[in-house]
Amino acid sequence: MKYEQKLHKVMQDIENLLLSKHNDYGSSNLLKHGLFGIVVRLSDKQARLDNLVGSGKTAKVSESVGDTLMDMAGYAIQALVLFFDSEPDWL
């Protein structure tokens, strides 16, 4: 599989994950704490990634390194979406 195909697949998977979580959590979840809330969640995911990669163990909650990276990418994308209207100079 070519790089472009892999990239497209990963981006589709992240989009599907975000839409699924948006359906579960609703619109107000990220708005409640804004960018600070996303930073906290990214920090949690970074700690999980550090632990998974450093220990070589599988997480007890069945979240793999790939799952964690997908979540981190998703939070970064949500930050861009959430603040695009209020901070158009970000992009």
C-alpha positions in Angstrom: 0.0 0.0 0.0 1.3 3.4 -1.0 1.9 6.2 1.6 -1.1 8.2 0.2 -3.4 5.2 0.6 -2.2 4.6 4.2 -2.7 8.3 5.0 -6.2 8.3 3.6 -7.0 5.1 5.6 -5.7 6.6 8.8 -7.6 9.9 8.2 -10.8 8.0 7.5 -10.4 6.0 10.7 -9.8 9.2 12.7 -12.8 10.8 11.2 -15.0 7.8 12.0 -13.7 7.7 15.5 -14.4 11.4 16.0 -17.9 11.1 14.6 -18.7 8.1 16.8 -17.4 9.8 20.0 -19.2 13.0 19.0 -22.4 11.0 18.8 -21.7 9.4 22.2 -20.6 12.6 24.1 -22.5 15.3 22.3 -21.5 18.8 21.3 -21.1 20.4 24.7 -18.5 18.0 26.1 -15.4 19.8 24.7 -17.0 23.3 24.9 -17.3 22.9 28.7 -13.6 23.2 29.3 -12.4 24.5 25.9 -8.8 24.2 24.9 -7.7 23.6 28.5 -9.8 20.5 28.6 -8.2 19.2 25.4 -4.8 19.9 26.8 -5.6 17.9 29.9 -6.9 15.0 27.8 -3.8 15.1 25.6 -1.7 15.0 28.7 -3.6 11.9 29.9 -3.0 10.2 26.5 0.7 11.2 26.6 1.0 9.6 30.0 -0.7 6.4 28.7 1.6 6.4 25.6 4.7 6.8 27.8 3.6 3.9 29.9 2.7 1.6 27.0 5.9 2.3 25.1 8.1 2.4 28.1 6.8 -0.8 29.7 6.0 -2.8 26.6 2.9 -4.0 28.3 -0.7 -4.1 27.0 -3.0 -1.7 28.9 -5.6 -3.3 31.2 -8.3 -1.2 29.5 -7.5 -2.7 26.1 -6.2 0.5 24.6 -3.2 -0.1 22.3 -0.5 2.3 21.3 -2.4 2.7 18.0 -5.6 3.5 19.8 -3.8 6.1 22.0 -2.2 7.7 19.0 -5.6 7.9 17.2 -7.1 9.6 20.3 -4.2 12.1 20.4 -4.7 12.9 16.7 -8.4 13.2 17.3 -8.0 15.7 20.1 -5.6 17.8 18.1 -8.1 17.9 15.2 -11.0 18.7 17.6 -8.9 21.6 18.9 -8.5 23.0 15.4 -12.2 22.5 14.6 -13.4 23.9 18.0 -11.3 27.1 17.7 -11.2 27.7 14.0 -14.1 30.2 14.1 -12.8 32.0 17.1 -9.1 32.0 16.1 -9.0 31.9 12.3 -5.3 32.9 12.3 -4.4 29.5 13.6 -4.5 28.0 10.1 
